[in-house]
Amino acid sequence: MSYKRSFRPRGLVAFVVFGGFVVMTGTGLILFMTPPGRVTHWTDWALLGLEKTDWVAVHIFFSLLFVLVGLIHLVFNWKPFKNYLVNKFAGHLRLRYAGTGLGQKTIAEIAETTGVPLETVLARLRAGGIEAAPGDKMKAVAAAHNDMSPIDLLKAILDAKP
């Protein structure tokens, strides 16, 4: 009994993207090392039977192919790409939002704003050697501990592992 594999467009796209990258890298290095255009024309410079203009044409063709197939690759992988962006930048957006008037907010308000439970915030601060109460202002807590800024304190709250 033989097993016939079906055609997988994702595999072909990934292969073409990789192949395009390899060819563009090779042709780019060759073009980087070639003499200036005037010299290549005067000396009839060629490498592997291709003149400089031929190498440029190959490089441009594979660059356009790479961009086209890269876009197709993005379409095939849109959901994981979107999830990556959302997860990657959610913390930064949360940090930026919480940074507004940060020094005047209390530890409890920061916990509520960031969505990190108050107990977790206090535990993360204690783990970093920072004692604080829920009603303490961020600016006062930060100043009391080695002249930290409120944003450094917020990073400790968001990035630390309990």
N, C-alpha and C positions, 0 to 999 in steps of 0.2 A: 504494500500500500504506500503510495507516495503522497506526500503532503505538498500542496501547491500554495505558495505564499501569495497573498494578494498584494497588489501595488499599494504602496503607502506614500502619499504625496508629502507628508511631513518629513519623512526620511530623505526623499529626493531634495526637498528644499534645504534641509540642514546640510546635506552633502554639497549642494551647489553654493551655498553661503560659505562653507569652509573652503571649497575649491577656489572660489572667487577671491577669498581673502589670501590664500596662498599665492595665486597668480599675481594679484595686485601687489603683494609684498615683494615678490621676485622682480616684477617689471619695475616697480618703484625703485628698488635698490639699483637695478641696471641703469635706469634713467638718471639716478642720482650720481652714478659714477661715470656716465658718458661725458665726453668732452663737449664744450659748447657747440651749438648748431653750426656755426660757420666752420669750425674745425672738422666736424664730422662730415660735412659736405666736401670740403677741400681734400680730405684724406680718404674719402670713400669708406669711412668707418662702418663696421658691421660686427655683430656678435651673433653667433649661431645662425648666420645667413640672413639676419634681419638688420636693417638700417635703423637709425634713431627714430625716424618718422614711423616705421613699422612698429617699433617698441611702444611709441606713444599711442598708436592706434589700438594695439592689444591692451595697453593699460586702460585707456578710456572705455573700450568695449567691456572689459571685465569690471570696471568701476560702475558702469551703468547697470550691468547685470547684477552686480552685488547689491546695489541700492534697490532694484526692482524685487529681487528675490528676498532681500532683507525685509521689505515691506510685507511681502506675502508671509514670511516667517512670523512677523509681528501679528498679522491677522490670525494665523493658526494658533498663536500663543497669547492672544490678547487677554484672556482671563487670568492666567498666572502673572502676566506682566502688570495688569491693573492691580491685582492683589498685592504684588510686590510694592508698587508705588504707594498704595494706600497704607500698607503696614509700615513702610520705610518713613514716610513723611507725616504720618499721623502724630507721632511723638513730637516732631518739630513744630507742627501746627499747634498742638496742645501746649507746648512750651511757649510759643510766641503769644498765644492768647492769654496764658496765665501770667506772662511777663508784664502785662499792662498794670501799672500801679502795684507791682509786686511787693515792694517794700512795705506798703501800708496794709497788706492783707495778713490775716492771722493764719496760723498753721492749719486750723480747721477749715478756713475758707479755701486754702490751697488744696487741701484734700478733696473738698467738694468740687472745685473747679477742674482739677485734673482727673477726677474719677478714681483716684487711688484711695482706698479705705484709710480712715484716720489712724487706725491701729497700725496699719502697714507703714504709713508715713512716719509715725513716732518710732516704730521699730527700726526703720532705715536710718533715721537720724541718730538713734542710740548706737546703732552698729557703726556709724561714722564718728562716734565720740561726741555727739551733739545732744545735749539735754534741752528739751523744749516741751512746753505745755500747749494744749490745743488753742488757748487764747493768746499766746505770744505772737507778736508781730514779726514777720519775716526779717525786716530790717534790723530789729533788736537782736534776734537770734543770730543772724549772720555777723553782726558787729561784735557780738560777744565771743565769737569763735574765730580767732586768728584773722580778723578783718576780712572775712569772706564777703562776697557780694550776695545779694538776695538771689541773683540768677545762678550762682554757684551752688547755693543751698537748694534751689529748685532742681538743679541737675542731679544733686545727690539724692533727692527724694525720688525723682523719676528713673534714674539709671541704676540705682543700687538694687541689689538682690536682698530680700529680707532674710 
